[in-house]
Amino acid sequence: MSKDKPLPLLSSDKEAEDLVGSADLTGYDLSALTPTRFEFRSKDARVNMRLPAELLEQVKATAASKGMRFIRQALEQALHR
């Protein structure tokens, strides 16, 4: 079977759950997908720090394009190097 069928655009978690729960995914091209870690632990601690305004703007721009978990992921990656 050819795996060239594009994934449909999904606008909610519910739509994604319905697709995964009912569709045969073997026909879809999943090569562009990236692994995602789901976070089940509560986030009950805050970090406040002072940064140069330019650095903060770069972080915000990167987080907007890569997802809001960008800062947390960057910290985790730095610790596991």
C-alpha positions as CSV (number, residue, x, y, z in Angstrom):
1,M,0.0,0.0,0.0
2,S,1.3,3.5,-0.9
3,K,1.9,5.8,2.1
4,D,1.3,9.0,0.3
5,K,-2.1,10.1,1.7
6,P,-1.7,13.4,3.6
7,L,-2.9,13.7,7.1
8,P,-6.1,15.8,7.4
9,L,-5.8,19.1,9.1
10,L,-7.1,18.8,12.6
11,S,-8.3,21.7,14.7
12,S,-8.8,20.1,18.1
13,D,-7.6,17.3,20.3
14,K,-11.1,15.7,19.9
15,E,-10.6,15.5,16.1
16,A,-7.2,13.9,16.6
17,E,-8.5,11.4,19.0
18,D,-11.4,10.5,16.7
19,L,-8.9,10.0,13.7
20,V,-6.5,7.9,15.7
21,G,-9.4,5.9,17.2
22,S,-11.2,5.1,14.0
23,A,-8.8,5.5,11.0
24,D,-6.4,3.0,9.4
25,L,-3.2,5.1,9.7
26,T,-1.1,2.8,7.5
27,G,-2.0,4.7,4.3
28,Y,-0.9,8.1,5.7
29,D,2.6,9.6,5.2
30,L,3.8,10.1,8.8
31,S,7.4,10.9,7.9
32,A,7.1,14.6,8.8
33,L,5.8,14.0,12.3
34,T,8.0,14.6,15.3
35,P,7.9,12.7,18.6
36,T,6.1,14.6,21.4
37,R,6.4,14.0,25.1
38,F,3.2,14.3,27.1
39,E,3.5,15.9,30.4
40,F,1.4,14.4,33.2
41,R,3.2,15.7,36.2
42,S,1.8,18.9,37.7
43,K,3.8,22.1,37.3
44,D,3.7,23.6,40.7
45,A,7.0,25.6,40.7
46,R,7.8,28.9,39.0
47,V,11.1,30.3,37.9
48,N,11.7,34.1,37.6
49,M,14.8,35.4,36.0
50,R,16.1,38.6,34.6
51,L,17.2,38.5,30.9
52,P,18.3,41.0,28.4
53,A,15.2,42.2,26.5
54,E,16.7,41.1,23.2
55,L,17.2,37.5,24.5
56,L,13.7,37.4,25.9
57,E,12.2,38.4,22.5
58,Q,14.2,35.7,20.8
59,V,13.0,33.1,23.3
60,K,9.4,34.3,22.8
61,A,9.7,34.1,19.0
62,T,11.2,30.6,19.2
63,A,8.6,29.4,21.7
64,A,5.8,30.7,19.4
65,S,7.1,28.8,16.4
66,K,8.2,25.6,18.3
67,G,5.5,25.4,20.9
68,M,5.1,26.9,24.4
69,R,7.1,24.1,26.0
70,F,10.2,25.3,24.3
71,I,11.9,26.7,27.4
72,R,11.2,23.7,29.5
73,Q,12.5,21.4,26.8
74,A,15.6,23.5,26.4
75,L,16.3,23.2,30.1
76,E,15.8,19.4,30.1
77,Q,18.0,19.0,27.1
78,A,20.8,21.0,28.8
79,L,20.6,18.8,31.9
80,H,20.8,15.5,29.9
81,R,23.8,16.4,27.8
